[in-house]
Amino acid sequence: MERYAHLKRTDAEIYELIQQQSRYETSTLKMIASESYASLSVLEACGSTLTNKYAEGYPNARYYEGNEYVDQIESLAIERGKKLFGAEHVNVQPYSGSPANQAVYLALLNIGDKLMGMPVTDGGHLTHGWKVNFSGINYTQIPYGPCPDTGKFDMDKIRETALKERPKMIWAGATAYPHKIEYKDFRAIADEIGAYLVADIAHINALIIAGIHPDPVPYCDIVTSTSHKMLRGPRAGFLLSKIEDRLQANSKLNLAQRIDRAVFPGLQGGPHLSIIAAMATAFKEAQTPEFKDYAVQIVKNAKMLAESLLAKGYTLSGGGTDTHLLLLDFREAAFTGKEAAKALAQSGIIANFNMVPGDRRSPFVTSGVRLGTPALTAMGMREPDMQRVADWIDRVCRNMERIEEHAPLIRREIAAFCSQFTGCGG
């Protein structure tokens, strides 16, 4: 049967827009660092009849009847998550990454408490205490970030700030930090001041699964993540945690129970069961040798892209990458990061403008562009392909003043190039 056959018949307008988006994604270089391609199995689970079911509560403790099968599905997702990450406790109900992070605050902090987190301008996430987000409105962010000169963390300086401010919680995570995060170093600081340590691994979970990035689970009280991005699952969040609370051993509820109560009934009602089923599928796929090969290749591709751009004279934040992303630094360029991102998109290279350490431009225009390799890797691209990608990026940036003339040609070349790859799931 033709895919989306019923939708095509009943809502041709939405059907055609979906088809256009699918064609767009397979004819451009999808380089948003937080995007990849969900597998067809994940997409099928997302669109299953589980969409019809309400199941407030947790397996074997629901507030609705008729949950014999959905209990098994959620339990399977939990067990697969535990096995995949080596976690003591897993909660798969958060609707996305931000609600997962919000559950951490509800479980651990009181309104007004201090937390340490990276500001958005330095590569952190909105929910790590940024001033316009609930986390910055309701709590007090003590900022830390990479050094403007090196683009890397100075752990001595972070420790000094923590000792002075004594936050109750420390976030170890980022959305635009291209280097490894040493969780054991953050744990040492957290132990010294009696703080909770929470890792946000939404961007790098596949690298952790493959063993090519430090594992936060042994060191952190709680680990938050999403199942989309490079994990190639549905758009959802999940939480990993210890069971016991090392800082409140005599608490009425242990850490796992507080996390669960924060998610439901603290923040959410009925879980999205079709998404939980798709998450279980993604967790199963992530345990395969093929997935680990994909994760390893993501970093190989990112490193080759970085080397190719450096060889052409471009500046990268931190001098390169250890992960899936890199930050082009245009602080000394005549054009802004936003102008570069728009020119790249016009040419078929889809990225996002982004602040860089030491950025003097506004967050609305920035001096940087963030590039990622998960989606290109999912399509089947390898290191030699990254050299071609670097050539196209270079052509765009060298011809910013004449981009209307050059973009159509580059766009056609990229579309022809992408047609050679069929690895994306969508």
N, C-alpha and C positions, 0 to 999 in steps of 0.2 A: 504494500500500500504506500502511496505517496506520503511523504512526511507532511504533517499539518493539513491533511486532506480535508478534515472537517472544518478547520479554521478557514481554509481557502474558500469553502462553500458558504460559510455563515458570516464571515467578516473579512471580505477581500481586502479592505483597506489596511487593517492591522496585519494580515497575512503578507501583503506586499511590502510593508515597512520592515517586517522581520526579515523577509528575503533580501531586501536592500541592505540591511545591516549585516547579514551573513556574507553577502558578496563583498561589502566594504571591508569586513574583517579579514577576508581571505585574499584581498588584493592590495593590502597595505602592510607596512611593517608595524605591527602592534608592539610598541615599546614602552607602554605604560608599565612601570615596574610592579604595580599591584595587580596586573592582569595576566591571565593565561587562557587556556581553553579547557572547559569542562569536557569530560569524556561523554560519549553518547549514552553510556549506561547511567551516568549521573543525571544527564538531561532527562532521560526516560523516567528515572525515579522522581525527579522534581515535578513531572507532569502526571504523576500517577493518581489513582483514586484516593490515596491517602489525604489529598487536599480536602476531602469531604469530612474528615473526622475531627472531632474535638476530644481532647484528652487532658484536661487540666490536672495537674499533679505530676507524680512520678510513677514509674512502673510498679504495679501492685499496690498503688496508693492513689487511685484516681478519684475524681469527683463526678465522673460520667461512667456509664456502663458501656459494654460492648468493646472493651479494649484488649481482648485476649491476644490479638495479633499485633496490635501496635505496641503493647508492652514488650513483646518479643523483639520487635524492630528496634525500639529505643535501647533495650538491654544489649542487643547485639552491637549497636553503635558505641555504647559505653565500653563494652569489653574490647572491641577492636581498637578504640582510642587508648585504652589502658595498655594494651599490648604494643601498639605502634610507638607510644611515647614513653613507656615504662612508668606510667603515672599510678599513684595510689587511688586517686579519685578523678572521675571525669563527669562533667555536666555538658550535655549536648543541646540544651534548650535555648541558649541566647539567640536572638533573632539575627544578630550580626556582631561585629567586633566591638562597636561602641557600647551596646547594651552589655556585652560580656565585661568590658572594663568598668561600666557603671556598677555592675554587681559587686565588683571588688571593693569599690568605695563603700557601698552599702554594708558589706560584710565586715570591713576592717576599720573604717574611720567614722568620726563624728564630724558634723558640719563645723567648718573652720579649722580643722586639723591641718598640719603641714604635711606636704608630700614633696619629694624631689622628682623632677621630670624634665625632659628636654622640651623647651619651647618649640612651637611649630617653625619659627624662624631659624632654628638650629638643626632641624631635621626630626623633631619629635612629632607626636600625634596630638590631635585636638584634645583627646581625653586624658592626656598626661599632665593636665593642669593649665591648659591654655585659657587666657582670660575671658574669651567670649563663649567658651564651652561650659557646660554644667560643672566640669571638674575644676575650672578656674573661678567660677562664680561662687561655688559652695565650699571650696577648699582653698588653701593657701599654697601656691606653687613656689618651691625653692628651686630656681632653675640651675641646670648644668648643661654643658654642651661641649662639642669639640672645639679645640683651639683654632682660632681663625687662621693662624699661620700653618698649622700642620693638618688640620681637618680631622684630627684624632683626639680621643679622650686623654686627658691628663688625670690619671686616677689619684695622684697625690692632691691635686687641686679639688677634685670631687670629694675626697675624704675630708679635706680641710673645711669645705662648705658644710658637709654633713655634721661634722663635730661641732661647728659653730651654731647651726640652725636646729639640729636634732629633729628631723622630720619623723613622723610616725611610719611612713611608707616610702620606699624608693622604687621608681619605675626603671627597669633596664630594658629599653626597647626603642625603636625608631622607625621612621618611614623613609628617611633619606640619609642614612649613615652607611657608607659603602665598605665598612670594615667589620672585623669580628668583634663581638662583645664578650668579654671575659667575665662570666657570671660569678666565678669564684672570687674575683676581686671585689665585685659589688657585694657579695655575701659577707666578705670580711668587714666591709664598712657597715653593713646592716647589723651585724653581730655586735660591733663596737658601740653602736648607739641604741641598740635594742629596737630596731625598726623591722617592719615586714619588707621582704624583697619580692617584687612582682615583675615577671618578665612578660613582655608583649612580643610574641614571635609571629605575628600575622604575616610579616613579609618573608621570614626566613625559615618557616617550619619544614619545608622540604629539604633544606640544607642540613638541618638538624637530624632529620630522619635518615639522611644519607651518611651522616657522620662526618661531614666536612665543615661543620660549624659547631662551636662549643654547645653542649647540652645544658639547658637551664634547669631541667627537672631535679637533678640532685641538689641544687643550691637554692632554689626559689621556693617560697611558701606557696605561691600561686603562679601559674602560667596561663596567659590568655592568648587566644588566636582566632583567626578566621579559617574557614575551610575552603574559601575561594582563593584567589591569588594563585601562587605557584602550586598549592596542594591540588588544584584542579577539581575542587568539589563545588557544592552549591554555595550560594551567597548566605552565609550563616556564621555564627561564632560558637566557640566552645571554651571550656575552662578545665584546666588540669590543676590539681592541688594535692597537698599533703592531707592526711586525715586528721592528725592531731595538730593542735596549735602550740608551737614552741614558745610563744610569748604569753599565752594565757592558758596554762595547763589545767587550771581549775575552773575554766569557763563551763557554764551549763551546757553549751553546745560546742562540739569540736569544729575545726576549721571547715571540714567538708560539709557539715550540716549548715553552717552559717552561709557558705557559698550557695548551697541549694535553696535555702530560704530567701536569700537575696534575689535569686533569679525568679523563683516562684514561691510564695505569692508577692514577693517584694516589688518586682518590676514588671512582671509579665503575667498574662493569663495562659491561654491554651498554647501549647507548643505547635510548631509547624511540622507535622509528622512526615509530609512528603519530603521536606528538606532534611529531616533527621535520617530518613531512609537513604537519601542521596549522600549524606555525610558518611553513613556506614559503608556505602559503596566506595566512596573516595578513600576511606581508611583502609579498606581491603586492597584497593589498587595501589595504595602507597606502600604496601608491604611487599610488592613484587620487585624482582631484580631490575625490571625495565624502568620502574619509577626511580630507583636509586641511580640508574645510569642517566636518566633525564636530569636529575638534580645535579649530578656531577658535571654534566655537559653545560648546564646553565652557567656555572661559575667559569668553566673553560671559555665559553663564549663571551662572557662579560670581560674576562681578562684580555682576551684577544681584541675585543672592541676597544678596550681602554688603551692597550699597547698601540693599536693602529691610529687612534686619535692623538695620542701623545707624540707619535712619530710625525704627525702632520703639524705639530706645534700647538695643539690645543692644551689648555690648562684643565686639570681635573681636580676636584676637591679631594684632599688627602693623597693626591698623587696617583690614584688608581683605584682598584677595588679588590676586596676579598670575597665579595658576595655576588648577588644577582644584578646589582645596580651600580651606576656611576653618575656623577654630577659634573656636567660641563660648567665651567666657571667663566662667565663672560663679564666679570667685574671691570675689566679694562677695555671691553669692547664698546663700540659706539651704539650698538643695539642692545635691547634688554632681553632678558630670558623669555618674556612673553612674546616679543616680536620674533625671536628665534623659534619658539615652539609653534607659533602660527605658520611661519614659513615652512617649517618641517612638515606640518600636517598638510599644508597645501600641496606639498610634494609627495605625500604618501608615507611619511614617517610620523607615527602617532606617539607623541611624548607629552610631558607636561612641564610648564615653567615652574621653577622651584627656587627658594632661597638657598644661598650657600653661606657657610660660616664667614662672618665678617661682611655680610652683604650690606651695602649702603643704600640700595634701592628699596622701594616700597614692596611689601608682600604682594601687591596687586600687579606688579610688573617683574620684579626680581632680577637677579643677575645670573641665574642658573637655569639649566634644563636637566631634568632627571630622565635617565634612560635605563631600561631594564631588558633582560634577555629571556625571561621565562616563556613568553608566548612564542618568540622566534624559535626557541629550542623545542617547544611542543610541536611546532610545525615541521621539525626535522632538520633545522639548520645547524651547521657546525662551524668550526673556527674559520675556514676559508671564506665562508659566507659573511662572517663578521667584517672581514676586510672590505668586501663590497659595500656593506652597510656603512662603514666608516667613510668610504669614498663618496657615497651619496650625501651623508651628513656634511662632509667637507664642501661639496658643491653647493649645497644650500647656503651654508654659512658664508662662503666666499662671494656669493651672489645675492646677498640680502637686498641690495639696492635695485636689483633687476629680477626679483624673484618671480614676478608675473610672467616674465619671458622664459625663465628656466624651469619653473615648477611643472608645467604640463609635460615636458619631455621626461623629467625625472619620474614623475608620477606614472607615465606609461612604462618606463623601464622597470620600475618596482613592481607594477602589476604583472608584467610578463615574468619577472623573476619569481614572484610568489606563486604563480601558477604551477611551478615545478614541485611544490610541496603540498602534501595531502595529509600531514600528520595531525592537524587540528581536529578536535572532536566535534566542533559545532557545525 
